[in-house]
Amino acid sequence: MQKDRLGSLIHLHFIVFIYGFTAILGKLIAIDSLSLVWYRMGLASVFILVYIRVSKFQLRVTRKTLLWFTFAGIVVALHWVTFFWAIKVSTVSIALAMMSTGAFFTALIEPIVFKRKVIGYELFFGLLVIIGLYLIFRVESGYTQGMIIALVSAFLVAIFSIINAKLVKKHKPSIISFYELSLGTLFLTILLGVRGSFNTDFFVLMPSDWWYLIILSLICTSYAFIVSVKIMRVLTAYTVMLTNNLEPVYGILMAWAFFGTEEKMSPLFYVGALIILLTVIANGILKHKASNKQRRLKD
């Protein structure tokens, strides 16, 4: 059992590393963010459909569930579009630092959705996040547009996470993923159609872009999602949550390796990013302790 846990923990770090690499691919792919996400979601939905057919899972769902899948698919599509847009108008480091606020937005939204009181330390951590953001905005004002877009993306991923936290209790993760990706692709197809983007040039990509898109959709989306679910059968949700917070760290380190001086920010940027990251981790630790305390009281 201990060997399985160690193997799963190493595998989890590899998955988080892959998530961080997603930002690098977004910078390397030449096409605009809307087209990029259309290809990513479309290809990934095909790959996951193959997995579902091989696994012989049932695809039928109720109309109400389909509506939730549609809403979640639109939210995740907009999240990815704004995420890659932020990368293209700023830097990988800026986008990933802003994405670290996703957990903070979740803490703000959860009391409304689940009708619970706001916890005192959440307000304190919220203040720390604002301080971290202030430092980053102050020293990297040239990337203000990218920072705002990335914050919108972080807010959208918080909404998406809360929706999926409810859906995953009743449906297989692969089924959820297939519907959300395919319906998100349909939503983007409508947007691109209205924009008049579907022409010959849209489907003529550089060979390197095709390879990057296949890696993005197959490995960074389909593979990472399915494997991360399997890992949770061995590791606790708490361990997975804390490890996932390393995504911006891995991503920023890879950005330095791939793009050099373009990704080197001022010292205060890293102070601000570190404040946000440590706040998110501390929030997770306190929530885990509170959850354990409630379980002990019930027992």
Summary of the structure (lengths in Angstrom):
residues: 299
radius of gyration: 19.3
end to end distance: 25.6
largest distance: 64.1
contacts: 975
relative contact order: 0.20
helix: 85%
strand: 0%
